[in-house]
Amino acid sequence: MCARKPCSAREEDARRSTACSSCITALAGIAPTEYGKKNAGSPASRCRIPKPGNHVPLLNPEYGRAACFMRNVAPSQKFDVAVVGGGPSGLSCAYTLAKKGLRVAVMERGRTPGAKNLFGGRVYSSPLEKVFPNFRKEAPIERWVKHEKMSVVADDGALSLDYDSKGSTSFTAYLPKLVTWMATKAEAEGAVMVSDVCVDGLAMDGHRVVGVTAGGDKIDADVVVLAEGVNRLLCEGMKVVPPLSAHQVALGVRQVVRLGSDKINERFCLAADEGLAWFFLGKPSDYMPGGGFLYTNSSTVSIGLVLYLEKGIQMSEKNVYDILERFRTSPPLGQLLAGGSLVEYGSHLIPEAGLKMMPDKLYGDGYVIVGDAAGLVLNLGYTVRGVDFAVHSGFLAAQAISDARSSNSFGASSLAAYEEKLNRSFVVKEMRRHGAIQKMMQKRQVFEAYPRIMVDAARRLYEFDEVSPKLLEAGRRSMKGRRSTIGVLGDLLALARGP
């Protein structure tokens, strides 16, 4: 974004900044001025645009207006809780606390809640149903997922596994709509939403967090909830976590294609209220660690790729957009999406390091850390959990903060109850239980050798002239030159042993 346009009152002519606060090229070790050239050790890129009439640069504000965020809040006003980030975790926390009567302010750097949220498309509903009454009737649900599909794709074919269900515990959603709905529910309970804000610091009293700052303005609060997402600059500033590294994250890229409800139902064999979640392994990600996904919405289809950033840097010189375009236009998606119109394209960093990405402590004097900032995402290969974890972490944080307020004690000893609750919850238990799969998801052979082995074995089993091979025989022949029997057994043993 060019700073000249907003500074000369031509904001509408300027291309909007992503306000991501951390350049992907920096994580990749690529100099911002030499995009695509590998330059290890280049400094992190930070967007600095001055507010009109103010020579003090602010960190990545939208159109240079972050210093005006107090326009909705009186400078002298104090809140019980300040939530940094209007995503699922922050809004779950804000809604729960406001419902209990606490004074809550939510600072969101997007122009509206949800404007900066992007994900594939599936949410597991149980945690949201516990937080929001009448969730199934009121929430902007696209479709309930009743059809699951997993495809292993190689150059010369694909092998798929299908599962159909009469019931469903997950749904597809357009996350900005879902988050906007959550914000509306929080506001109805009395929470104050302050949008178009980039919080650039924490107000401190010694070692204690006592509020947040942005462009010289300040909001005082007894507790700050850090729901800032994967780009956790405030946590980095407090030295709670190290700077984000490429090995900790994956790059998610997504397109939304409008087809219309009738075509979606016909082409994907769905009833009007049924949704499909489809995962791809192997060729769609150019055999790099990661994979492809497809989710059906009411009238659109979300497709995309998740690529482990460090592995992608090491293994490929290709542009990720070109890989996604090949995925979208190749069989079978090319035929299924034919005639559709591309209505949205976006990208997002995703925590992928599991519990290793979690801060040593999720609490301190006057603050707690929730959602993506806490690293609470679980990629199982056949499904991904993130929004449900985020919502539940925000809910548990709200419970701990409410208890702390009852005793009027907001120090680390009181807020430690949040981490204790989280460790006892399904969130951390699931991340621990599936730690071996998370490790396996970063191994090259899972995405390169095994897809080719599986597809080749299927070809041998189904394509023959006169003599049909036995199952083990087809498997052994397909493994030759790709993966040893000992290597396969070692991978299976690693999965069985767990983390």
N, C-alpha and C positions, 0 to 999 in steps of 0.2 A: 504494500500500500504506500502511495506517495504522500508524504506529510504536507506538501505544498497545497494540495486541494482542501483538506479540512481546515488548514490554517488560513485559507483565503475564502472561507465560508462556502466552499463547493463540496460539502460532505457527500451529497447524493451522487456526485460524479466519481467518487473514489470507490475502488474495489474494496470490499470489506476484508479486514484482517481476520485470520482464523482465530486470533487471540489465544493460540495454543500455549504460549509462554515458553515453549521449548522447541527448537527447530529439530525436526527429524534428521536433517542432514548432519547436525552436530553429533547426535547419537551414533550416526553411522561413520563418523570420522571424516566427513566430506565438507570441505570449505563451502560456505553459502554462495560464494562468488564463482565457484567451479563445480556446480552441481553435476553429479555423475562421475567426477574424477575422485578416486580414492586418495584422500589426504589424511592419513592417520594423525591424530593429535590436534586437529584444528579446534579452535576455541568454540564453545557453545555460542550459538547465535541468539541474540535477544532483540526483539523489536522495541525501539524506543522512539515514541512520537510525542512531541511537546504539546501540551494543551495550548490552544490559541491564547495569546497574550501572556503566556507563562513560559519562561525559559528553562524551568526545571523539568527534565524529562521524566516521564512516568513509564512504568513497565507494561508494555503491550496494551494500552487502553484502546477502546473502540472509538475511532475518530477523535482521539485526544480529549475525551470528556470524562475520564474516570475520576478526576478531581471534583466533579460535581455530584458525586454519589449521595451526598448528604441532603440533596434537594427533597427527598421524601422523609427525612428524619431530622428532628431538631438536634442541633449540635450538643445540647446539654442532656439529651435523653439517654438513659442507661437501660440496657436490656439484661434480662436474666441470662439469656443465651444468644450468642451470635453464631450463625451457621455460615461457613464459607463454602459455597457451592450449592446450587439449586438442582442437583441431580437426585436420583432415587434415594441414596442414603441420607443426604442432607434434608430432603423434604419429608422422608419418613420420620426422622428425628424431630424436625420442626413441627409437624402435624401432631405427633404424640405429646410433645411438650406443651404446645399451645392448647391442646385439648385438656391438659391438666391445669391450665390457668397460668402458665409461665409466659413472660413477655419475651417473644422470640423475633429476631430479625434474620432474614436470609439474604446474603449477598451473592448475586449471580452475575458473572461477567458477560453473559449473553444479553441481548436486548430483551428477551423474554425467557422465562424458565423453560428449559428444554432446548433452547436454540443451539446450544453447544453439545447436545447429547447425540451420539450416533452409536448404533450397534447393529448386529445382524438381524434380529427380529423375534427371538423366542424368549418368553419369560415363564418361569414356574410360579404358579399362582398362590400357593399356600401361605408364604410369608405376607403377601399383600392382603390376602383375605383376613389374616389375623389383625392387621393394622387398620384397614379401612372397612368399616361396616358396609354391607351391600355392594361390595366390590364387583361382583359378577354382573350386577344389574346396571351399575353406573359407569364403570371404567370404559375407556375407548378401546375395547378389545377388537382386533381385526378378525381373527378366526381361532377357534380352539383346535389345537394340533391333535388329529386323530390318525394321521398317517405318517410313519417314519420310514426313511429310506437311507441306506448307506451304500455308496458305490465306490469300488476300487477300480481306478481307471489307468490303463496303460496305452501305449501307442497303438496296439492292434486289437483293442477290445476293452470290455468292462465287465465286472462281476458285481451284482447288486443283491442286497438283502432288504426285504420289505417287511414292515410290521404295521398291521391295521388294528385299531382299537375302537370300541364303542364309547368308551369314556375318555377323559383327558384331564391331565393335571398341569398342562402348559398351554400357552396361547401365543399367537403372533401379535406383534404390536409395532406401531410407529412410535419410537421412544419419545420424540418431542411432544406428541399428543398425550402420551401417558404421563409424562413429567408435568406438562401443563395442567392436566387434571389433578395431579397430586398437589401442585402449587395452589390451585383453586380451593382444594379441601383444606389445606393449611391456612390459607387466608381466611376462610370461613370460620375457622376456630380462633382467629385473632392474630396470626403470625403476620409480620410485616415483610413484604417482598421488596427488595431493593435491587432492581435489574440494571444492566449496562454498567457494571462496576468491576474494576480489577483491584482486588485487595492486594496491596503490595507489601504489607508487613503486619506484624503483630505488636500490639501495645504491651509493653512489659513493665512490671514493677518488681525490680530485682530479677529473680528467676521465675516469677509468676506471670502467666499470660492474663491480661486484664481487659483485652479488647482487640480491635483490628484497626488498621489505618489504610488509607488510600489517598494519595496525592495531597497529603497534609491534613486531611480530615480524619476524624477518629470516632469510633463507636465503642463505648465502654460496655463490658459484659462480664458477668461472674464466670461464665464458661464459654469457651470458643470450641465449636465443633468443626474440625478440619475435614471437610468433605470435598476437597479440591480436585479429586480425580487422580489419574496416573501421573500427571505433571505436578508433582507435590512440592512446589517451590517453597512454600511456607515451612513445610516439614524440613526441607533441606536447609533453610535459613536458620532453623533452630538446632541444626546438627543432629536431628532425630534420625534421619536417614541420609545415606550418601547420595551424591548426584546420580540421576537416572542413567543406567547403562544399557547398551543394546542387547546384552544377553538376558535382561530382565523382562523384555517386552516383545510383543508381536505387533506387526502393522496390519491392521484390518482395513480393507478397501471394499466399498459397497456401491452397487448401482441399484436404483429402483426403476423398474420397467412397468409402465401402465399397459395392461392388457384388457381390463374390464372383467367383471365378475363372471359373466357367461363363458368367456373364453378360458378363464382360469379353471372353472369347474369342468368344462369339457376336456381340456387338454391334460389336466392332471387327475381326471377321474374323481372329482370331489363333489360332495353335496354342498349346498349353499352355506352351511355353517361349519364346514370342515376345513382344516388347514393341513398343510404338508410341511414337514421339516426334512430336508435332504442334505446329507453330508457327502463330500467327495474327497478321496485320498489318491495321491499319485500325480498323474499328469496335469490335472487342473492347476496345481501349485508349481508346475514345472519340476516336479519331483523334489521340491525343497520341503523341509519341515514346515508343516502347516496344513492347509487344505481349503476346499471350497465349500460353500453353503448356498442353499436356496430355501427361502421361506415364502409361502403364499399369504398375501394379505387380502383384504376384501376385494379390491380392484387392481392391485399392483402385486408385483413379485420382487422380492429383495434377493439379489444374488451378490456374492462377493468372495473374497479370499482372505485368509488369515495366514500371514507369513512370519515365522520367527525371524526377527530383525537381524540378529547377529549371523545366523546361518544364511540368510538371504544375501547379506553383504559378502560373505565368504564364497558363496556358490554361484552367484549369477551377476551378470552385467546388464541384464534386461531391465527395461522399465516396467514397474509393477502394473501400470495401466495397460501395457501391451499384453501382459500375461492374463489380466482380467478380461480384456477384449477377446482374446483367443478362447478363453473358457466360455464366455457368453455366446460366441458365435459358432462354436464347435458342437457336433452331435453329443448328447441329445438336446442340449439347451437351445441350439440354433433353431431347431424346428419348433420347440415348445414356446419360444419367445418371439417367433416370427410375427411381424406386423405390430409389435409393441413399440411404445415410445419411451425413450429414456427421460425420466423426469427428475432424477436426482443422482448425484455422485458425491461421495465423501470418503474420508479416511480418518483413522483414529488409532492411537496406541492402546494396547491392551496389556494389562499385567499378566505375565506368564511364568513367573518364577516361583509360584506357589508360596509356601510358608517362608521360603528364603527371602522373599521380598517384603515380608511383614516387618515393621519396625520392632526393635527389641521390646519396646513398651508402647502400647496404644493409648497411653494416658500420661498426664503430667500435671503440674500445678496449674489448674485453670484451663485444661484442654483435653480433648479426646480426638482420636483419628478413626474415621469410618470409611467403608466402601472401597473404591479402587485405590484410594490413598493408602489404605491398609493392605493392599495387595490381594483383596478377597475375590479372586476369580478362579474358576476351576474348569479347565478344558479336558474333557474325557475322550476327545477324538470323535465320538458319536453324538455328543451333545455338549453344550457349554452352559455353565452356570455363573451368573454375575449379578444381574439385577436383583434376583431373589436374595442373594447373599448381602448385597448392598442395603436393601430394604430392612432385612433383619438386623444387620449391624447398627443401622440408625435407630431402630426400635429399641435395641438393648442399651445403646448409649443414652437414649432418652430416659429409660428406666433408672439407670445409674445416676444421671444428672438430677432427676426428680428426687431420688433418695438423698442425694447430697444437699439439695436445697432444703429438705426437711430438717437437716441438722445444721444448715447454714455453714457448711464446710465444703470448700471447692478445691482443696489441695489434692495432691496425688494419692494420698492414703484413702480418700473418699472416692475418687474417680476410678481407682483400681478395680472397683466392683464391675465396671464395664468390661474390662478384659477377662475377669473371672467368669462373667456371664457368657461372653463370646466363646471362651474355651470350653464351656460346658454345652454350648449349643451345637446344632447340626452343622453349622458353617465350618468351624475349625475341625470338627470330627471328620467331616467329609473330605476336607483338604488333606488331613493326615492319612485317612484311609486310602485315598487314591494317589498318594505321592509317587508310587512307582509308575503309574500311567503318565503322570506329568513328566517324569524323567524320560520315559520311553518316547514321548511325543517330540523330543528334541533330537532323537537319533536319526541319522540320515537313512539308514537301511529300512526303517519303518515306512518311509515315503518314496524310496527309490527302488530298493531290491524287492521288498515284499509285494508291492502292487504288481510288478512284472512277473514275479513268481506265481501269484494267485491267478492272474489273468491267463498266463501261459498254461498253468495246470488245468484251468477250465477249458481252454481251447483243446488241449489233448484229450480231455474226457468227452467232449461233445463233437469234436471234428475229427473223424477218422474214416478210413476207407473200408477196411474189413475187420481188423482186430482192434477191439476196444481195450485200452489200458486199465489196469487196476488203479484204485485211488492213490495208494502209496507210491506206485510206480510213476504215475503222472506227476506227483509231488516231487519225487527225487529227481526226475529228469528236468523239471522246471527249475529246481534249485541249482543245478549244475552251472558253475561259473558265476553264480550270483550270491549265494550264501551257503555256508557249510552247515551240515547237520548239527555240529557242535555249537555253531553260532546261533542257530535257531533255538536249540535247547537252552542255551544261555539266556536268550531274551525271554523265553517262557519262564525260566526259573526266576529271573529278576522280577517279572510281573507277579509271580506267585508269592515271593518273599515279601513284597511290599517295600515301603520306604525304609 
